[in-house]
Amino acid sequence: MLYPLLETDMLEHRYHRRIPQDLPAVVRMRTGETAHCRITDCCSDGIGLICKDARLPEGAIVEVEIAPEDGGSRTHPRSYVIHAEGERVGLMWLDDAPVPACLQPR
């Protein structure tokens, strides 16, 4: 017997807690194109972005330049586009990149 899909079955399961953010970032694709984005959240596995001026394809390998607003050092972790839905983009860190200091909880 088939059962209808319950709303709770569609909830996203996360292994790491998301931390809300609001930081500028520049995403560089291998083609040389760049996208100016805002980081909306992060966790130890990656970040969520809003990218209004570009569409990032799922599966793309990108480099993220994170410029902390306090003038701290910029970081450039390599990431993988895990999902892209309109302006919302989710990136997963590659190569076990450490979470940049500007994104760690205080």
N, C-alpha and C positions, 0 to 999 in steps of 0.2 A: 504494500500500500504506500502510495506517495503522500507525503505531508507537505502542506504549503510552507514556503519559506517564511520564517518569523522575522520580524524586524531585528530582533537581537542577533540573528544569524548573520546579519549584514553589517554589524558593528565592526569597526576596525580594531584589530588586536595589536597592541604595541608592547615591545619588550622593555623600552626605555621611556622615561618620562620626558614629555616635551616641555621646553622652557620658552615662554613667549619672548620675542625679540622685536626690535624695530631698528635695524641697522642697514646702511647702504652696502651694496655689493656690486661688483662687476664680474660677470660671467664671460669667460673667454672660451670660444669653441676652437677646435682644431683647425677649422677653416680660416681662422683669424677674425671672425666676426665677434663682436662684443654685445652684451646686453646689460643695461643698467637695471638693477633689481633692488628690492627691499627684502631683507631677511625677516620672516614673520615668526619663525620658531626654530628651535634646534633641539637635538638630543645627541647622545653619544654616537649615534650611527650616521647623522646627517643633518640637513637643514630643509626648511620649507621657505619658498620664495614667492614673491609676486613679481612677475616680469611683464611689464606693460609694453615695452618697445620691441619685443622679439618673441618668437616661438621656439622653444628648445625641444628637439625631438627626443622621445623616449629612447634610451639606450646610448645616447651620446656621452662621450667622455669630455668633461669640461674642467677648467681651472677657475676657481672662485677667488677673487680678490676681495677680502673683507677689510674695510677701512673703519676701525673703531672711531666713533665720534669724539672720543677724548684725545685723539691725536696719537694714540699708541701705534705700535708697529703693525704693518699690514701683513696679512697671511695669505697664502696661495695654495690651499689644499686642493688636490685633484679629486674629482667627484664623478659620479655616474648618475645620469638622469633616470630615476627610477619610475617617476610618473609625471605626466604633463597634461593638465586639463585646463585649457584656456590660459589665463594669466597665472594660475597656480602651478608651481613646479616643486617637486620633491627630489632632493639630491641625496645620495648615499656616499659617504666618504670612501675613497679607495685607498689601498695600501695601508690599511689600519692607521690612517692619518689621525693625529691627536686632535681633540676638539680645540679649536683656537681659543686662546685665553679670553678674548673679548666676548666669547659666547658661553663661558663657564659661569655657573651660578655663583653669586657673591654671598 
